[in-house]
Amino acid sequence: MIAEEIGSRNEASPVLGEAVAAGARLVRMALVVDPVFAADLSQLCGPLVWRAIRGPVGERLRAWYQVSDQHSRECALGAMLASGSDDFLDLLLPLLSGDDQQVRLRTYRACGTFHLTTLGPDWQRVVRGWGIEQRCDFVIQAVRDGGRPEIAEEFARTDQSAEVRREALRALDWVGSSEMLSRVLTELDDQTFETVLRDRVLDSIPPAMKQRALDTYERLVLGAEDPLARLELRRAAGALGATNISSGMKEDLRHWPAGPIADAKESLLRSVLDTIRPTDPAWVSNWIAERIIDGSLWPGTWIALVTSIAEDLRDVQFAKLCAEDLRHNDRTISVLAKVADAGLISRAFTELCRMSIEPATATEDDKQRRWATVRQLQDLFRAVSPHLAVAGTLAGLSAEITVVEYETVTELFGRVNGSEDSGLKGQLDEDLRQKLRRYLKDGLTVALAQDDFGGQLKAEAAIALAQVGEPADLPDLERLIAADIERVRRGRAARLGHQRGAMANGAATTWSTWYVRALVWLDPQNAESTLLALLSEPEYEQDAAQALVQIARADRSDDAVVSKFPSLPI
């Protein structure tokens, strides 16, 4: 405060001499403690005080600069810049005009505020003799750290380098000098103004230049051949308030180059889609879906934006899913699952049933393709919600229960997936659960009548029923378990009789862990009696004993029994 008061005295002040003397004493006192602070005070005290103390201050700072320690040299430079004097130009000029940008920036930043007086009274001539990069750095520092936007305005108007002029415009934009920026832009010819907009030199356009910018963007869009460049221009025009740009954006998106979209372009894409979505959300959803399918967009990031797709696109992709091996490409499945309804799932169920019947004339390639498409359709069922999967399946059932349809239903909903709960019970509404339960129970007669030598059909029927059934269905599980025990024993007898075939080979496949899991899922409170009875069956003895031990250790609540029951393999 004292230094600023001294610096405010003019030559007509009656106490000028006393003020200068006081300022000189103040600087000398500070010089003993902190040379940087002393230099800062000398600048605040004004040129008359500097004349009085330039000798000792200059000697001290130059001596400090000669110290080999880099930190000391930077502090000395900071003090020289803080003084605002051109006495140190012989040291500063080579650093500020050199080719090493890091050295230039460290020099500017050695002091908090850059004073133009450091470069002398003829600083314009000095700076204009520097290279382009050096002038760009100077403009930035003069505006951002020196608080002199008028310098950027001058350089934006008069510098011979287009790069320096652009940097000056950016500096004016950065500090928000809208009036100065408008004056410069008004003087630009159309070609230069187009360049400023096309190269996105400015983050904002002054209100006074808005209409000229909109007209220019319109001309640039008409002349741009690259669809991405047109989108950039349309987006910029939209930010200024341009209307009716959605149709042009959609046309440009139709010509977006194929292939994965780089991260650098995602911001542009999201902005454009956000502009179109309010007026045509269906178009945006369909475009994103197409790009997910062709591999341009990653499903995990973009699938949430898909809400619907065109019917013809859905039909084409569903046909591919049913006829082609997509080589574990889940993009089509993710899109179809996102837009699926009960009708589509019903069609998928019908296709699964059809594919379960293998033609006698099928070649090995046909079999491979069939296995791939079956897996793909099953993945579609797993990708949709359980409610939709069950509703679509029930809608596709025939009036009469058939073996093929029952096998397909149990395969879809009768799998052990490693989870510790019975899954479907908590995810279906009561009406849907009861319909699936009734179908599974009504089809048990069909299942039990099959020569299911491998045991898969009956085991999957047990798991499916356990997932949607009730304690009253425990006798149904017991019937299936009895049939499984009989299957294994018949197969072993056939093997002992040296028979070969499906019956003998099927005995090697055991499903006891699945049936025990089904018992505990269906009725954890009353499964103990059935498990105790199974201890006398060699085929079930080990799994039944393990389940009983787990139940005995657990609390009697359903949740505790389920939580302690071990996971089973798929």
C-alpha positions as CSV (number, residue, x, y, z in Angstrom):
1,M,0.0,0.0,0.0
2,I,2.8,2.4,0.8
3,A,4.6,1.6,-2.5
4,E,1.4,2.2,-4.5
5,E,0.9,5.5,-2.7
6,I,4.5,6.6,-3.5
7,G,4.0,5.5,-7.1
8,S,0.9,7.6,-7.5
9,R,2.8,10.9,-6.7
10,N,3.4,13.1,-9.8
11,E,6.2,15.5,-10.4
12,A,4.1,18.4,-9.2
13,S,3.7,16.9,-5.8
14,P,5.2,19.2,-3.1
15,V,6.5,16.2,-1.2
16,L,7.9,14.3,-4.3
17,G,11.4,14.3,-3.0
18,E,10.4,12.9,0.4
19,A,8.2,10.2,-1.3
20,V,11.1,9.1,-3.6
21,A,13.4,8.9,-0.6
22,A,10.9,6.9,1.3
23,G,10.4,4.5,-1.6
24,A,14.1,4.0,-2.0
25,R,14.5,3.2,1.7
26,L,11.5,0.8,1.5
27,V,13.0,-1.1,-1.4
28,R,16.5,-1.3,0.2
29,M,15.0,-2.7,3.4
30,A,13.1,-5.3,1.4
31,L,16.2,-6.2,-0.6
32,V,17.9,-7.5,2.5
33,V,15.1,-9.9,3.2
34,D,13.6,-10.8,-0.2
35,P,15.0,-9.6,-3.6
36,V,11.8,-10.6,-5.4
37,F,9.6,-8.6,-3.0
38,A,12.0,-5.7,-3.4
39,A,11.8,-5.8,-7.1
40,D,8.0,-5.9,-6.9
41,L,8.0,-2.9,-4.6
42,S,10.3,-1.0,-6.9
43,Q,7.8,-1.4,-9.8
44,L,4.9,-0.2,-7.6
45,C,6.9,2.8,-6.4
46,G,7.4,4.0,-10.0
47,P,10.3,5.1,-12.3
48,L,11.6,7.9,-10.1
49,V,12.3,5.4,-7.2
50,W,13.8,2.9,-9.7
51,R,16.3,5.5,-10.8
52,A,17.4,5.9,-7.2
53,I,17.8,2.2,-6.4
54,R,18.5,0.6,-9.8
55,G,22.1,0.2,-9.0
56,P,22.0,-2.0,-5.9
57,V,18.9,-3.8,-7.0
58,G,20.3,-4.6,-10.4
59,E,23.6,-5.8,-9.0
60,R,21.9,-8.0,-6.5
61,L,19.6,-9.6,-9.1
62,R,22.4,-10.2,-11.6
63,A,24.6,-11.7,-9.0
64,W,21.7,-14.0,-7.9
65,Y,21.2,-15.0,-11.5
66,Q,24.8,-16.2,-11.7
67,V,24.2,-18.8,-9.0
68,S,24.4,-22.3,-10.5
69,D,21.3,-23.5,-8.7
70,Q,18.4,-23.6,-11.2
71,H,15.8,-22.6,-8.6
72,S,17.8,-19.5,-7.7
73,R,18.2,-18.5,-11.4
74,E,14.4,-18.8,-11.9
75,C,13.8,-16.6,-8.8
76,A,16.2,-14.1,-10.1
77,L,14.4,-14.0,-13.5
78,G,11.1,-13.6,-11.6
79,A,12.5,-10.6,-9.8
80,M,13.8,-9.0,-13.0
81,L,10.4,-9.3,-14.6
82,A,8.7,-8.1,-11.4
83,S,10.7,-4.9,-11.5
84,G,9.2,-4.0,-14.9
85,S,12.5,-2.4,-15.9
86,D,14.2,-2.9,-19.2
87,D,17.6,-2.8,-17.4
88,F,17.7,-6.6,-17.7
89,L,16.7,-6.8,-21.4
90,D,20.2,-8.2,-22.3
91,L,19.3,-11.3,-20.2
92,L,15.6,-11.6,-20.8
93,L,15.5,-11.0,-24.6
94,P,17.5,-14.1,-25.6
95,L,15.2,-16.2,-23.4
96,L,11.9,-14.8,-24.7
97,S,12.9,-14.8,-28.3
98,G,14.7,-18.2,-28.3
99,D,13.6,-21.3,-30.1
100,D,12.9,-23.4,-27.0
101,Q,9.3,-22.9,-26.1
102,Q,9.8,-24.5,-22.6
103,V,12.5,-21.9,-21.9
104,R,10.2,-19.1,-23.1
105,L,7.2,-20.2,-21.0
106,R,9.3,-20.7,-17.9
107,T,10.6,-17.2,-18.3
108,Y,7.2,-15.7,-18.7
109,R,5.9,-17.7,-15.7
110,A,8.8,-16.8,-13.5
111,C,6.7,-13.7,-12.5
112,G,3.0,-13.5,-11.8
113,T,2.4,-10.5,-14.0
114,F,4.2,-9.7,-17.2
115,H,5.0,-6.0,-17.6
116,L,5.5,-4.6,-21.1
117,T,8.0,-2.1,-19.8
118,T,10.4,-5.0,-19.3
119,L,10.9,-5.0,-23.1
120,G,11.6,-1.2,-23.2
121,P,9.6,1.7,-24.7
122,D,10.0,0.3,-28.2
123,W,8.6,-3.1,-27.4
124,Q,6.4,-3.3,-30.5
125,R,9.4,-3.1,-32.8
126,V,11.3,-5.7,-30.6
127,V,8.4,-8.2,-30.6
128,R,7.7,-7.9,-34.3
129,G,11.2,-8.9,-35.0
130,W,10.6,-12.3,-33.3
131,G,9.5,-15.5,-34.9
132,I,5.9,-16.6,-35.3
133,E,5.9,-19.0,-32.3
134,Q,7.6,-16.4,-30.1
135,R,5.0,-13.8,-31.1
136,C,2.2,-16.2,-30.3
137,D,3.6,-16.8,-26.9
138,F,3.9,-13.1,-26.3
139,V,0.3,-12.4,-27.2
140,I,-0.9,-15.1,-24.9
141,Q,1.1,-13.8,-22.0
142,A,0.3,-10.2,-22.6
143,V,-3.4,-10.9,-22.5
144,R,-3.8,-13.7,-20.0
145,D,-1.0,-12.7,-17.5
146,G,-0.5,-9.1,-18.4
147,G,-4.1,-8.1,-18.6
148,R,-3.6,-6.2,-21.9
149,P,-6.3,-7.4,-24.3
150,E,-5.7,-4.3,-26.5
151,I,-2.4,-5.9,-27.5
152,A,-4.2,-8.9,-28.8
153,E,-6.5,-6.7,-30.7
154,E,-3.6,-4.9,-32.4
155,F,-1.9,-8.1,-33.3
156,A,-5.1,-9.6,-34.6
157,R,-5.4,-6.7,-37.0
158,T,-1.9,-6.0,-38.1
159,D,0.4,-9.0,-37.7
160,Q,1.7,-10.5,-41.0
161,S,1.2,-14.1,-39.8
162,A,-2.2,-15.7,-40.0
163,E,-1.2,-18.0,-37.1
164,V,-0.4,-15.1,-34.8
165,R,-3.7,-13.4,-35.8
166,R,-5.6,-16.5,-35.0
167,E,-3.8,-16.8,-31.6
168,A,-4.7,-13.2,-30.9
169,L,-8.3,-13.9,-31.7
170,R,-8.3,-16.9,-29.3
171,A,-6.8,-14.7,-26.6
172,L,-9.5,-12.1,-27.0
173,D,-12.1,-14.9,-26.9
174,W,-10.5,-16.5,-23.8
175,V,-10.7,-13.2,-21.8
176,G,-14.2,-12.4,-23.1
177,S,-13.3,-9.2,-24.8
178,S,-16.5,-9.3,-26.9
179,E,-16.3,-5.7,-28.1
180,M,-12.7,-5.9,-29.2
181,L,-13.3,-9.2,-30.9
182,S,-16.3,-7.8,-32.8
183,R,-14.2,-4.9,-34.0
184,V,-11.5,-7.3,-35.4
185,L,-14.0,-9.7,-36.9
186,T,-15.9,-6.9,-38.6
187,E,-12.8,-5.8,-40.5
188,L,-12.1,-9.4,-41.8
189,D,-12.9,-10.1,-45.4
190,D,-15.3,-13.0,-46.1
191,Q,-12.5,-15.5,-47.0
192,T,-10.6,-14.8,-43.7
193,F,-13.8,-14.9,-41.7
194,E,-14.7,-18.2,-43.3
195,T,-11.3,-19.5,-42.3
196,V,-11.8,-18.4,-38.7
197,L,-15.1,-20.3,-38.5
198,R,-14.0,-23.4,-40.4
199,D,-10.9,-23.8,-38.3
200,R,-12.9,-23.3,-35.1
201,V,-10.6,-20.6,-33.9
202,L,-13.2,-19.2,-31.5
203,D,-15.2,-21.0,-28.8
204,S,-17.9,-18.3,-29.0
205,I,-19.1,-15.7,-31.5
206,P,-19.9,-12.1,-30.3
207,P,-23.6,-11.4,-30.5
208,A,-22.9,-8.6,-33.0
209,M,-21.4,-11.1,-35.4
210,K,-24.0,-13.8,-35.1
211,Q,-25.9,-13.2,-38.3
212,R,-22.7,-13.0,-40.4
213,A,-21.5,-16.2,-38.8
214,L,-24.8,-18.0,-39.6
215,D,-24.7,-16.9,-43.2
216,T,-21.0,-18.0,-43.5
217,Y,-21.8,-21.4,-42.0
218,E,-24.5,-21.9,-44.6
219,R,-22.1,-21.2,-47.4
220,L,-19.4,-23.4,-45.9
221,V,-21.9,-26.3,-45.6
222,L,-22.8,-26.0,-49.2
223,G,-19.1,-26.2,-50.2
224,A,-18.0,-29.0,-47.9
225,E,-17.7,-32.5,-49.4
226,D,-16.9,-34.4,-46.2
227,P,-20.0,-35.4,-44.3
228,L,-18.2,-35.1,-41.0
229,A,-17.0,-31.6,-41.8
230,R,-20.6,-30.6,-42.7
231,L,-21.8,-32.0,-39.4
232,E,-19.2,-29.9,-37.5
233,L,-20.4,-26.8,-39.4
234,R,-24.1,-27.6,-38.8
235,R,-23.4,-28.2,-35.1
236,A,-21.6,-24.9,-34.8
237,A,-24.4,-23.1,-36.6
238,G,-26.9,-24.8,-34.3
239,A,-25.0,-23.5,-31.3
240,L,-25.6,-20.0,-32.6
241,G,-29.3,-20.6,-32.9
242,A,-29.7,-21.9,-36.5
243,T,-33.0,-23.8,-37.0
244,N,-34.1,-26.5,-39.4
245,I,-30.7,-28.2,-39.3
246,S,-31.9,-31.7,-38.4
247,S,-32.8,-32.8,-41.9
248,G,-29.3,-31.9,-43.1
249,M,-27.7,-33.6,-40.2
250,K,-29.6,-36.8,-40.9
251,E,-28.5,-36.7,-44.5
252,D,-24.9,-36.3,-43.4
253,L,-25.2,-39.2,-40.9
254,R,-26.4,-41.4,-43.7
255,H,-23.0,-40.9,-45.3
256,W,-21.0,-41.3,-42.2
257,P,-18.0,-43.5,-43.1
258,A,-18.2,-47.2,-42.3
259,G,-16.0,-48.7,-39.6
260,P,-15.4,-48.2,-35.9
261,I,-16.0,-44.6,-34.8
262,A,-13.0,-43.1,-33.1
263,D,-13.4,-41.7,-29.6
264,A,-12.4,-38.3,-30.9
265,K,-15.6,-38.3,-33.1
266,E,-18.0,-39.5,-30.4
267,S,-18.5,-36.1,-28.9
268,L,-19.5,-34.8,-32.4
269,L,-21.8,-37.7,-32.9
270,R,-23.5,-37.4,-29.6
271,S,-24.1,-33.7,-30.0
272,V,-25.6,-34.2,-33.5
273,L,-27.8,-37.1,-32.3
274,D,-29.0,-35.0,-29.4
275,T,-30.0,-32.2,-31.8
276,I,-32.0,-34.6,-34.0
277,R,-33.6,-36.7,-31.2
278,P,-36.2,-34.2,-30.0
279,T,-37.9,-34.0,-33.4
280,D,-37.2,-37.6,-34.7
281,P,-36.3,-40.1,-31.9
282,A,-37.2,-43.1,-34.0
283,W,-34.8,-42.1,-36.7
284,V,-32.0,-41.7,-34.2
285,S,-32.7,-45.0,-32.5
286,N,-32.7,-46.8,-35.9
287,W,-29.5,-45.2,-37.0
288,I,-27.7,-46.2,-33.8
289,A,-29.0,-49.7,-34.1
290,E,-27.7,-50.0,-37.7
291,R,-24.3,-48.8,-36.6
292,I,-24.1,-51.2,-33.6
293,I,-24.9,-54.1,-35.9
294,D,-22.3,-53.1,-38.5
295,G,-19.7,-52.7,-35.8
296,S,-19.2,-49.0,-35.9
297,L,-20.5,-48.4,-32.4
298,W,-19.9,-50.4,-29.3
299,P,-23.1,-51.9,-27.9
300,G,-22.1,-51.5,-24.2
301,T,-21.9,-47.7,-24.7
302,W,-24.7,-47.0,-27.2
303,I,-27.4,-49.7,-26.8
304,A,-29.2,-47.7,-24.1
305,L,-30.1,-45.1,-26.8
306,V,-31.9,-47.7,-28.9
307,T,-35.6,-47.7,-28.2
308,S,-37.1,-49.0,-31.5
309,I,-36.0,-50.0,-35.0
310,A,-37.7,-50.2,-38.4
311,E,-39.7,-53.3,-38.9
312,D,-37.8,-54.3,-42.0
313,L,-34.4,-53.9,-40.2
314,R,-35.7,-56.1,-37.4
315,D,-37.0,-58.7,-39.8
316,V,-33.7,-58.8,-41.8
317,Q,-31.6,-59.1,-38.6
318,F,-33.8,-61.8,-37.2
319,A,-33.6,-63.8,-40.4
320,K,-29.8,-63.6,-40.2
321,L,-29.9,-64.8,-36.6
322,C,-31.9,-67.8,-37.7
323,A,-29.9,-68.7,-40.8
324,E,-26.3,-67.6,-40.4
325,D,-23.4,-68.3,-38.0
326,L,-22.6,-64.8,-36.7
327,R,-19.4,-66.1,-35.2
328,H,-20.2,-65.1,-31.6
329,N,-21.0,-61.6,-32.7
330,D,-23.5,-60.4,-30.1
331,R,-24.2,-57.0,-31.7
332,T,-27.3,-58.3,-33.6
333,I,-28.5,-60.1,-30.5
334,S,-28.1,-57.0,-28.3
335,V,-30.1,-54.9,-30.7
336,L,-32.9,-57.4,-31.2
337,A,-33.1,-58.0,-27.4
338,K,-33.5,-54.2,-26.8
339,V,-36.4,-53.9,-29.2
340,A,-38.0,-57.4,-28.8
341,D,-41.6,-57.9,-28.0
342,A,-43.6,-61.0,-27.3
343,G,-44.2,-61.5,-31.0
344,L,-40.5,-61.6,-31.9
345,I,-39.8,-64.0,-29.0
346,S,-42.6,-66.2,-30.1
347,R,-41.0,-66.4,-33.6
348,A,-37.7,-67.2,-32.0
349,F,-39.3,-70.0,-30.0
350,T,-40.9,-71.4,-33.2
351,E,-37.5,-71.4,-34.9
352,L,-35.9,-73.2,-32.0
353,C,-38.5,-75.9,-32.2
354,R,-38.0,-76.2,-36.0
355,M,-34.2,-76.5,-35.6
356,S,-34.5,-79.2,-33.0
357,I,-35.5,-81.6,-35.8
358,E,-32.4,-82.4,-37.7
359,P,-33.0,-83.5,-41.3
360,A,-31.6,-87.0,-42.1
361,T,-29.7,-85.5,-45.1
362,A,-28.0,-82.8,-43.1
363,T,-24.3,-82.4,-43.9
364,E,-21.6,-81.6,-41.3
365,D,-21.7,-77.9,-42.4
366,D,-25.5,-77.9,-42.0
367,K,-25.1,-79.3,-38.5
368,Q,-22.5,-76.7,-37.5
369,R,-24.7,-73.9,-38.8
370,R,-27.7,-75.3,-37.0
371,W,-25.8,-75.5,-33.7
372,A,-24.6,-71.9,-34.1
373,T,-28.1,-70.6,-34.9
374,V,-29.6,-72.5,-32.0
375,R,-27.0,-71.0,-29.7
376,Q,-27.8,-67.5,-31.1
377,L,-31.5,-67.9,-30.5
378,Q,-30.9,-69.1,-27.0
379,D,-28.7,-66.1,-26.4
380,L,-31.5,-63.9,-27.5
381,F,-33.8,-65.5,-24.9
382,R,-31.2,-64.9,-22.2
383,A,-30.7,-61.3,-23.3
384,V,-34.4,-60.3,-22.8
385,S,-36.2,-60.0,-19.5
386,P,-37.5,-63.3,-18.0
387,H,-41.0,-61.9,-18.2
388,L,-40.7,-61.3,-22.0
389,A,-39.0,-64.6,-22.6
390,V,-41.7,-66.6,-20.8
391,A,-44.6,-64.5,-22.4
392,G,-43.2,-64.9,-25.9
393,T,-42.6,-68.7,-25.3
394,L,-46.1,-69.3,-24.1
395,A,-47.5,-67.3,-27.0
396,G,-45.7,-69.7,-29.4
397,L,-47.0,-72.9,-28.0
398,S,-49.3,-75.2,-29.9
399,A,-52.8,-76.1,-28.5
400,E,-51.6,-79.6,-27.7
401,I,-48.3,-80.4,-25.9
402,T,-45.7,-81.8,-28.2
403,V,-42.4,-83.4,-27.4
404,V,-40.4,-80.9,-29.5
405,E,-42.0,-77.9,-27.8
406,Y,-41.7,-79.3,-24.3
407,E,-38.0,-80.1,-24.9
408,T,-37.4,-76.6,-26.1
409,V,-39.2,-75.0,-23.1
410,T,-37.4,-77.1,-20.6
411,E,-34.0,-76.4,-22.2
412,L,-34.7,-72.6,-22.1
413,F,-35.9,-72.4,-18.6
414,G,-34.5,-75.5,-17.0
415,R,-30.8,-74.8,-16.7
416,V,-28.6,-74.4,-13.6
417,N,-26.7,-71.2,-14.1
418,G,-24.5,-71.2,-11.0
419,S,-26.7,-68.7,-9.1
420,E,-27.9,-69.4,-5.6
421,D,-31.5,-68.7,-6.1
422,S,-34.4,-70.1,-8.1
423,G,-34.4,-67.1,-10.5
424,L,-37.7,-67.0,-12.2
425,K,-40.0,-67.1,-9.2
426,G,-39.1,-63.5,-8.3
427,Q,-39.1,-62.1,-11.8
428,L,-42.5,-63.2,-13.2
429,D,-45.9,-61.9,-12.3
430,E,-48.2,-64.4,-10.7
431,D,-50.4,-65.0,-13.8
432,L,-47.4,-65.7,-16.0
433,R,-45.8,-67.9,-13.4
434,Q,-48.9,-70.0,-13.1
435,K,-49.2,-70.5,-16.8
436,L,-45.7,-71.7,-17.2
437,R,-46.1,-73.9,-14.1
438,R,-49.2,-75.5,-15.5
439,Y,-47.6,-76.2,-18.8
440,L,-44.6,-77.8,-17.2
441,K,-46.8,-80.0,-15.0
442,D,-49.1,-81.0,-17.9
443,G,-46.2,-82.0,-20.0
444,L,-44.6,-84.3,-17.4
445,T,-46.5,-87.2,-18.8
446,V,-45.0,-86.6,-22.2
447,A,-41.5,-86.2,-20.7
448,L,-41.8,-89.4,-18.7
449,A,-42.9,-91.3,-21.7
450,Q,-39.7,-90.5,-23.7
451,D,-36.7,-92.8,-23.9
452,D,-34.5,-90.1,-22.5
453,F,-31.5,-92.3,-22.1
454,G,-29.2,-89.3,-21.3
455,G,-31.6,-87.9,-18.8
456,Q,-31.4,-84.3,-19.9
457,L,-35.0,-83.7,-20.7
458,K,-36.3,-84.9,-17.3
459,A,-33.6,-83.1,-15.4
460,E,-34.3,-79.8,-17.2
461,A,-38.0,-80.3,-16.6
462,A,-37.3,-80.7,-12.8
463,I,-35.2,-77.5,-12.7
464,A,-37.8,-75.5,-14.7
465,L,-40.6,-76.7,-12.5
466,A,-38.6,-75.9,-9.3
467,Q,-38.1,-72.3,-10.6
468,V,-41.8,-71.6,-11.0
469,G,-43.5,-74.3,-8.9
470,E,-44.9,-74.6,-5.5
471,P,-44.5,-77.1,-2.6
472,A,-47.5,-78.9,-3.8
473,D,-45.4,-79.9,-6.9
474,L,-43.0,-82.0,-4.8
475,P,-44.6,-85.3,-5.9
476,D,-43.9,-84.3,-9.5
477,L,-40.2,-84.0,-8.7
478,E,-40.2,-87.3,-6.9
479,R,-41.7,-89.0,-10.0
480,L,-38.9,-87.4,-12.1
481,I,-36.3,-88.6,-9.6
482,A,-37.7,-92.1,-9.7
483,A,-37.5,-92.1,-13.5
484,D,-33.9,-90.9,-13.4
485,I,-32.9,-93.7,-11.0
486,E,-34.6,-96.2,-13.2
487,R,-32.8,-94.8,-16.3
488,V,-29.4,-95.1,-14.7
489,R,-30.0,-98.6,-13.4
490,R,-31.3,-99.8,-16.8
491,G,-28.3,-98.3,-18.5
492,R,-25.9,-100.0,-16.1
493,A,-27.6,-103.3,-16.6
494,A,-27.2,-102.9,-20.3
495,R,-23.5,-102.2,-19.9
496,L,-23.1,-105.2,-17.7
497,G,-24.8,-107.2,-20.4
498,H,-22.2,-105.9,-22.9
499,Q,-24.8,-104.0,-24.8
500,R,-23.9,-100.9,-26.8
501,G,-26.2,-98.0,-27.6
502,A,-27.9,-95.0,-26.2
503,M,-29.3,-96.7,-23.2
504,A,-25.9,-98.1,-22.0
505,N,-24.0,-94.9,-22.8
506,G,-26.6,-92.8,-21.1
507,A,-25.9,-94.4,-17.7
508,A,-22.7,-92.5,-17.5
509,T,-24.5,-89.2,-17.3
510,T,-25.8,-88.3,-13.8
511,W,-28.1,-85.5,-12.8
512,S,-28.4,-86.1,-9.1
513,T,-27.0,-82.7,-8.2
514,W,-29.6,-81.0,-10.4
515,Y,-32.5,-82.9,-8.9
516,V,-31.3,-82.2,-5.3
517,R,-31.0,-78.5,-6.2
518,A,-34.6,-78.6,-7.6
519,L,-35.9,-80.2,-4.4
520,V,-34.4,-77.5,-2.2
521,W,-35.5,-74.7,-4.5
522,L,-39.1,-76.0,-4.7
523,D,-39.7,-76.7,-1.0
524,P,-36.8,-76.0,1.3
525,Q,-39.0,-76.6,4.4
526,N,-40.2,-80.0,3.5
527,A,-37.5,-81.4,1.2
528,E,-35.8,-83.2,4.1
529,S,-38.1,-86.2,4.0
530,T,-37.5,-86.7,0.3
531,L,-33.7,-86.3,0.8
532,L,-33.7,-88.7,3.7
533,A,-35.4,-91.3,1.5
534,L,-32.8,-90.7,-1.2
535,L,-30.0,-91.7,1.2
536,S,-31.0,-95.3,0.5
537,E,-30.5,-94.8,-3.2
538,P,-26.8,-95.3,-4.2
539,E,-27.2,-92.9,-7.1
540,Y,-28.3,-90.0,-4.8
541,E,-26.7,-90.9,-1.5
542,Q,-23.8,-88.4,-1.7
543,D,-25.7,-85.4,-3.0
544,A,-28.7,-86.0,-0.7
545,A,-26.4,-86.3,2.4
546,Q,-24.6,-83.1,1.5
547,A,-27.9,-81.2,1.1
548,L,-29.1,-82.5,4.4
549,V,-25.9,-81.3,6.1
550,Q,-26.3,-77.9,4.6
551,I,-29.9,-77.6,5.7
552,A,-29.1,-78.7,9.2
553,R,-26.4,-76.0,9.5
554,A,-28.6,-73.3,8.1
555,D,-31.4,-71.3,9.7
556,R,-34.8,-72.6,8.9
557,S,-35.7,-69.6,6.7
558,D,-35.8,-70.1,2.9
559,D,-33.2,-67.4,2.4
560,A,-30.7,-69.1,4.7
561,V,-31.2,-72.5,3.1
562,V,-30.7,-71.1,-0.3
563,S,-27.7,-69.0,0.6
564,K,-25.9,-72.0,2.1
565,F,-26.7,-74.4,-0.6
566,P,-23.6,-74.9,-2.8
567,S,-23.4,-73.9,-6.4
568,L,-23.8,-76.6,-9.0
569,P,-22.2,-76.8,-12.5
570,I,-24.1,-76.0,-15.6
